[in-house]
Amino acid sequence: MSRSAPRVAVTTIADKPRATPMARVAVSCLVGSAIEFYDFLIYGTAAALVFPAVFFPSLSPGVAMVASMGTFATAFLSRLLVRQSSATSGTGWAVKRR
């Protein structure tokens, strides 16, 4: 009766998942936040200066400004709702993967 050598699992460096360096994560967060801030800065400025005259010319200036700021508030709140729903679904996806 011949005996065979026991099988040993061989793992290589390529098999192990690499951890993402915190510096890369921090820079990614910084860039994303800067782009988002710039986007809302430009949109808020346009909502205050351009939108009332372009999109609401038939309304009085005060009402046009309120309507314009309403569009800005809608965009701001929808961003928060989408972020919350994405975080909720992303967490559920991550839990299912484990």
Secondary structure, 3 states (H helix, E strand, C coil): CCCCCCCCCCCCHHHCCCCCCHHHHHHHHHHHHHHHHHHHHHHHHHHHHCHHHHHCCCCCHHHHHHHHHHHHHHHHHHHHHHHHHHHHHHHHHHHHHC
